């Protein structure tokens, strides 16, 4: 029993003894050292509420300090100020020039003391609250040159005050090794941002070409993601805004929330998460997008310390939500969700690993720091493949729909050919059918126009058609300064004829007069029309008065000598004709021309009928051949 008791005591007291022994242990740098991770050799001490100067810190007993003892220094978020101490022992006899790298570029304020209180001590102020060009070495991380004296111990103290996660990864480098590793790291960064830039431009051009809104949301997402990572890793502070210390902190808040915002809108649009098929997921995602938008806006005004924890929470919820959406749509057999799910697995891996490392649940190392970049790069590539696959499927769907329409059209055409009993060859084009129908419609329209413009009794044009043609003829005569002649004919004593022989005989009489008129109106541009009742008009474009009077006289003579038999009685009809031949002085002179021809007609009737009278400007009417009534 005493032996067991001693073993238990040894088991519980061993870590305490090891910790006490290791406190203050030096990191050994020898002639073969190229890179030395210092996290296991770092001691830390939390500063009380009142600031403490370096002299008091340097005189603290080793028991006050706590040895970190792990591969990373990560103390989480809080308002506490920490002091860190690391002892560097040079095992060589000569001086060793080295570089001390603090590999977390978002620390606000760092006071660095090298061998305080000794000859040759150094003091530097670092942090992202200082302009970038104040750093001793231009690098995204904080890099300080340190000279290690031969066979001596160099003690370095750091006072760190930050609103970001209290992570202080320390690495001691040989300068040549550091710059070689930095070159590889820069190539990795360049490859990542190059991939993202190509994807941004490609999807932006696709959006401009096809107008698909999903591509625009995706461009927003893959633009804000690298901007967030560039801000987090110090690349943006180095190359984009080296003097904007306030914005360097706030940009992390703004861009991370915009990643969630555009990621949510892209997911809703791309994999069709609507209120109809996923009401709860749609409302949750829309709400998350709205919260991210408000936090992104607040990031422009509210200090970083108040925004970082809600932003990380929203980021973690956003990554988880997008993965759940993709799985839900995959279960619904959505083809786009296949690539989408794999893409979000990679992105979620990187996002969650980064968040857990900030909350000290995972150690800070090469994997946790670069997981977001690797995951986002793979996710961006897979999402671009998913968008291309969706576009290809849309093209195939449209092609198949067109094929179906063509087949239906072919069936409809064959059915139409059978119903019309028209024998055509199987390769007759649809255009020929359309042309045939168009010609039929044009002929039918022409016939309808002809019927609507023709007097049913006399087969001459009716008054409406005459009025339109007369107006056009007057405008043309006015424009080209041509002679225009108008004949107005009226059957003499037609009312008495109708009263004596009846309206049916009167209709026959009108048909006979129309036939006589038609014999002498032969030019294509001439027009004969029934104006109304027993009155007829003849329009003779580009015809002087002599020619018009001759036509009128021939019509009058033909009507006079044409016998008309009624109940065994032979009758003869006569007409009076008024002629007006003018060159119009106005384009709207139709009433004036018709009125003058009508005046000449009344003059013919007043002079005894059965005669042709031409209107003269002086008021003297010219009378052509006259026959007694």
Number of C-alpha atoms within 10 A of each C-alpha: 6 7 7 9 10 10 12 12 10 12 11 10 12 12 11 11 12 10 16 16 13 19 21 20 17 19 22 16 23 15 11 8 12 15 17 15 15 25 21 19 23 29 24 20 17 15 15 10 8 6 8 12 9 17 10 8 18 16 8 11 9 14 12 12 20 19 25 21 16 13 15 21 24 22 16 14 18 13 12 15 17 17 21 22 23 25 21 21 20 23 19 17 12 13 14 18 13 21 22 22 21 19 21 21 20 26 24 18 18 21 16 21 20 20 17 19 12 8 7 8 13 14 14 13 15 22 23 26 20 18 16 24 12 13 19 13 14 12 17 24 21 25 21 17 15 17 14 21 18 16 15 15 19 21 18 22 23 22 23 23 19 22 20 19 21 26 25 22 19 23 17 24 24 19 16 12 15 19 12 12 13 13 12 12 12 13 12 14 16 12 13 17 18 12 15 21 16 11 21 22 13 14 22 18 14 17 18 12 9 10 12 14 15 19 24 20 24 28 23 20 23 23 20 22 25 23 20 20 20 23 27 23 20 23 20 19 26 19 11 13 15 19 17 15 17 14 19 22 25 22 22 25 30 25 25 26 32 26 26 31 27 24 26 28 21 22 23 22 17 21 21 18 22 14 12 9 12 14 11 13 19 20 14 12 24 16 13 21 23 16 18 28 19 15 22 25 15 16 24 15 9 13 15 22 15 11 18 22 17 15 23 21 11 20 24 19 16 24 22 18 22 25 22 15 25 26 19 18 21 18 12 11 11 14 16 22 25 18 20 28 23 18 25 28 20 22 26 25 18 23 25 20 23 22 18 16 20 24 18 19 12 15 20 23 15 8 13 21 20 17 21 24 23 18 19 27 24 20 24 25 16 20 23 21 16 20 21 15 15 16 15 12 14 12 12 12 12 12 12 12 12 12 12 12 12 12 12 12 13 15 12 12 16 14 12 12 14 12 9 8 9 9 8 10 7 8 6 11 11 11 9 10 13 11 11 11 12 12 12 12 12 12 12 12 12 12 12 12 12 13 14 14 18 20 19 11 12 19 16 21 22 22 18 16 18 21 14 10 15 22 15 15 21 26 19 17 20 20 14 11 15 18 18 25 27 28 27 29 27 24 23 19 14 19 14 10 16 15 10 11 12 12 13 10 16 18 16 14 21 20 16 18 25 21 16 18 25 17 11 15 18 11 9 6 12 15 21 21 27 25 22 12 12 19 18 24 26 25 22 25 22 22 19 17 20 12 14 24 27 14 18 29 21 17 24 27 19 19 23 20 12 16 14 17 12 10 6 7 8 10 12 13 22 24 27 28 33 31 33 28 26 24 20 22 13 13 15 14 16 17 10 13 23 20 14 22 27 22 21 29 28 18 24 26 20 10 14 14 24 26 26 30 32 29 24 16 10 6 9 12 18 16 18 16 14 18 13 8 14
